[in-house]
Amino acid sequence: PPDSGFALIPEPSREPPPTRAQLRGRTLGAALTFLLGLFAAAYLGRPGGNRIAATLAALLLIVGLCWLIVTILQNVTARK
């Protein structure tokens, strides 16, 4: 249908690209989140530890890693 609400051709973003300072801040935040998750998973993931806390630490680690990968890709594409 012609008025389905989905555009077959994506429109370019009207937002300005992020500045170097914004990219640096995002990368730092992602790296700190990843490291916090890494240390929390190592500390809370011991046998006999709290399973809920260890699961939350693992989720923090995964989110931090994904965010770090995205910010690294943003930094690479911003340089081009």
C-alpha positions in Angstrom: 0.0 0.0 0.0 1.3 3.5 -0.8 0.5 5.0 2.6 1.8 2.2 4.8 3.9 4.5 6.9 7.2 2.9 6.0 9.7 4.7 3.8 11.5 2.5 1.3 14.2 5.0 0.9 15.7 6.3 4.2 15.8 10.0 4.7 19.2 11.5 5.7 19.3 12.7 9.3 18.9 16.3 10.0 20.9 16.1 13.2 24.4 17.5 13.2 27.1 14.9 13.5 28.5 14.4 17.0 31.6 16.5 17.9 34.9 15.0 18.9 34.3 15.9 22.5 30.9 14.1 22.4 32.5 11.0 20.8 35.3 11.1 23.4 32.8 11.3 26.3 30.7 8.5 24.9 33.8 6.3 24.5 34.9 7.0 28.0 31.5 6.3 29.4 31.3 3.0 27.4 34.8 2.0 28.5 34.0 2.7 32.2 30.8 0.8 32.0 32.6 -2.2 30.4 35.3 -2.1 33.1 32.8 -1.8 35.9 31.0 -4.8 34.6 34.2 -6.7 34.2 35.3 -6.1 37.8 31.8 -6.7 39.1 31.5 -10.0 37.2 34.9 -11.1 38.4 34.1 -10.2 42.0 30.5 -11.4 42.2 30.8 -14.4 39.9 32.6 -16.5 42.4 31.1 -19.8 43.4 28.7 -19.4 46.3 28.0 -15.8 45.5 24.8 -14.0 44.9 23.4 -15.3 41.6 21.2 -12.2 41.0 24.1 -9.8 41.5 26.4 -11.9 39.3 23.7 -11.9 36.5 23.4 -8.1 36.8 27.1 -7.8 36.6 27.2 -9.9 33.5 24.5 -7.8 31.9 26.5 -4.7 32.8 29.5 -6.2 31.1 27.6 -7.1 28.0 26.0 -3.7 27.7 29.3 -2.0 28.3 31.0 -4.1 25.6 28.2 -3.5 23.0 28.2 0.3 23.8 32.0 0.3 23.5 31.9 -1.4 20.1 29.3 1.1 18.8 31.3 4.1 20.0 34.5 2.8 18.4 32.6 2.4 15.1 31.2 5.9 15.5 34.8 7.2 16.0 36.1 5.4 13.0 33.3 6.6 10.7 33.5 10.1 12.0 37.2 10.3 10.8 36.3 9.7 7.2 
